[in-house]
Structures are given as C-alpha cells and as structure tokens.
Amino acid sequence: MLIAEQVEYRWGEFSIMKICVINGTPFKGVTHLMKEEFLKHFSEDNEVTQFYPKDIPPFCVGCKTCFLHGEEKCPHASRTVPIWSAIMDADLLVFAYPVYALRAPASIKSLLDHMCVHWLVHRPEPEIFTKTAVIITNSVGAPNGSAQKDVKTSLSWMGVSRICSCGAGMMGDIFVDEMTKKHRKMLESKMVKLAGKVKSLKPYKHMSLKPYILFIFTKIQHKMVLKSEAQPSLDNKHYIDHGWIKNR
Ligand SMILES: Cc1cc2nc3c(=O)[nH]c(=O)nc-3n(C[C@H](O)[C@H](O)[C@H](O)COP(=O)(O)O)c2cc1C
C-alpha cells in the first residue's frame, strides 16, 4: 500500500516500546487505578511519558494560527508541542479518562481541539499511521461508548490505524478506598485482558482501511484546493513535500 513505504517501521519488540499516556483527570480514583493496572503488565524497560490536565493546553482560542502559519505559533505551543512530540515518539498511546456528561472530559477535548491541525484534512504525520492507541474509561454507570468515540474520531482522522478501547461502569462504586472486592477484580481482569490484547498485536506496517479511505478523499480535496491557490497553503505544501500530491 502507498503508505507502507513512507512510514518508518519501529515496533519490532515490546522491550523497546515507548508509551505516552494522556490522563484526563488528576484525581487518583478509578481512572488512575485502571491505568496503573494496565501499565503494570508492561515491562519496566518500557519508557512511559505521562501528561495530566495541568500539562494540557487551555481551551483553543480559535485564532487558526496553527492551520495558517504553523502549530509552533499556537499561543499554547509551550503545552501542545511537548505533548505532540511525545505522541510522535511513542509506539503506544494511552488515553485514560472518566466519563463526564456522557462524553470525554473537557481536559481531553481541549487537547483534541489543539490536535486538529494534524488531521488528514490538514497536516497529518505519517509516523502516526501505524501507531496503536488504547482508550481506558469509566463511569458511575452510563455506557462509555460516546465518551470513547470523542477520542476515537480524532485519532481516526489523524490516521491512527488501530484503536482498542475498554470501559467500566462502576454501578455507583466511585471511590477506590471504598470499592468492593468484586468491582476491583472486575477492573483488574478488564485491564489484564486489554494489556494481553495489546501485547499480542502484531507490528502494524500498513494504514488500516478506514483511515486509508479517509486519506484518499483528503488527497482529492487537497488537489482540488491547490488548483485555486496562487501559492500552496501550509496544508498543501505538507502534502506536496510528502509526495502525496503533485505541485502544479
Ligand atoms: C463532572 C462529572 C460528570 C460526570 N458525568 C457522568 C455521566 O454522565 N455518566 C456517568 O455514568 N458518570 C458520570 N460521572 C461519574 C464518573 O464518571 C465516575 O465517578 C468515574 O468513576 C470517575 O472516575 P475517577 O474516580 O477517575 O474520577 C461524572 C462525574 C463528574 C465529576
């Protein structure tokens, strides 16, 4: 496939795997417990970089500077650039967050908004096309699907090929120190299963079908926009520089 040759193949062995964790809450509650249980199953050689809401950029101000002049010129670049670099550097991305109002919490959404510049319709990074992402969520009882979809949608539009998710409804058991043995066991076994699934995955060399189809459409869109531009925009320059479309 087209992308395969352009992507650096890195994920050979788990012993060298780098993990980037985005924590949607600073609270050492159920989310923290689930994430720690998950990470426990990886070797100590794995390099883990973690970000918390204090590291996440404030709400996007809507200036569109990232799209037009470069993401490094974003007013929140001091927060967005280190997170994006860690994401680029990692083999496995972990998003761990509680369900708020049936959706992802604002901390996560704030980060996702700042990452729109890396969507396929703007300036995707080919290194992300073969990464694996894991979404870990929990709620007091509501279904977790919509909250997970917030992250899934963004990652798919960035071209991430493989996204695994695991959610837990706590049935009112919301404080770790008061948690029943049954619920703790349930969380532990969910994380054993999730870690086992991730660890058994074969290295990915190709972009999967869904992002690949999105990418075909975005290439057509970029080609059409290029025709009407006196000078290629940053987005189109990115596509030209990567050899995805030809300059006129
Ligand atoms: C602001 C806020 C909104 C919430 N919204 C929901 C919700 O819509 N549905 C639900 O089932 N639980 C909701 N919860 C409960 C949390 O998802 C639940 O308590 C979760 O276990 C918290 O994880 P934590 O211990 O890591 O903070 C909400 C909690 C907060 C603080």
The ligand as a Tripos MOL2 file, in Angstrom:
@<TRIPOS>MOLECULE
LIG
   31    33     1     0     0
SMALL
NO_CHARGES

@<TRIPOS>ATOM
      1 C1        -18.4900   16.3710   36.3340 C.3       1 LIG1
      2 C2        -18.8060   14.9200   36.3240 C.ar      1 LIG1
      3 C3        -19.6730   14.4130   35.3890 C.ar      1 LIG1
      4 C4        -19.9920   13.0570   35.3580 C.ar      1 LIG1
      5 N1        -20.8380   12.5780   34.3990 N.ar      1 LIG1
      6 C5        -21.1740   11.2700   34.4060 C.ar      1 LIG1
      7 C6        -22.0760   10.7590   33.4470 C.ar      1 LIG1
      8 O1        -22.5790   11.4480   32.5710 O.2       1 LIG1
      9 N2        -22.4060    9.4450   33.4980 N.ar      1 LIG1
     10 C7        -21.8770    8.6090   34.4500 C.ar      1 LIG1
     11 O2        -22.2060    7.4280   34.4660 O.2       1 LIG1
     12 N3        -20.9940    9.0690   35.3580 N.ar      1 LIG1
     13 C8        -20.6240   10.3740   35.3650 C.ar      1 LIG1
     14 N4        -19.7420   10.8540   36.3000 N.ar      1 LIG1
     15 C9        -19.1470    9.9200   37.2570 C.3       1 LIG1
     16 C10       -17.7320    9.4960   36.8870 C.3       1 LIG1
     17 O3        -17.6390    9.1150   35.5420 O.3       1 LIG1
     18 C11       -17.3300    8.3220   37.7590 C.3       1 LIG1
     19 O4        -17.4860    8.6420   39.1060 O.3       1 LIG1
     20 C12       -15.9030    7.8720   37.4890 C.3       1 LIG1
     21 O5        -15.7020    6.6380   38.1580 O.3       1 LIG1
     22 C13       -14.8910    8.8950   37.9900 C.3       1 LIG1
     23 O6        -13.5850    8.4260   37.7670 O.3       1 LIG1
     24 P1        -12.4020    8.9020   38.7250 P.3       1 LIG1
     25 O7        -12.5590    8.1440   40.0140 O.co2     1 LIG1
     26 O8        -11.1520    8.5240   37.9990 O.co2     1 LIG1
     27 O9        -12.5360   10.3720   38.9100 O.co2     1 LIG1
     28 C14       -19.4060   12.2000   36.3360 C.ar      1 LIG1
     29 C15       -18.5360   12.7070   37.2810 C.ar      1 LIG1
     30 C16       -18.2160   14.0500   37.2910 C.ar      1 LIG1
     31 C17       -17.2340   14.5760   38.3280 C.3       1 LIG1
@<TRIPOS>BOND
     1     1     2 1
     2     2     3 ar
     3     2    30 ar
     4     3     4 ar
     5     4     5 ar
     6     4    28 ar
     7     5     6 ar
     8     6     7 ar
     9     6    13 1
    10     7     8 2
    11     7     9 ar
    12     9    10 ar
    13    10    11 2
    14    10    12 ar
    15    12    13 ar
    16    13    14 ar
    17    14    15 1
    18    14    28 ar
    19    15    16 1
    20    16    17 1
    21    16    18 1
    22    18    19 1
    23    18    20 1
    24    20    21 1
    25    20    22 1
    26    22    23 1
    27    23    24 1
    28    24    25 2
    29    24    26 1
    30    24    27 1
    31    28    29 ar
    32    29    30 ar
    33    30    31 1
@<TRIPOS>SUBSTRUCTURE
     1 LIG1         1 GROUP 0 **** ****
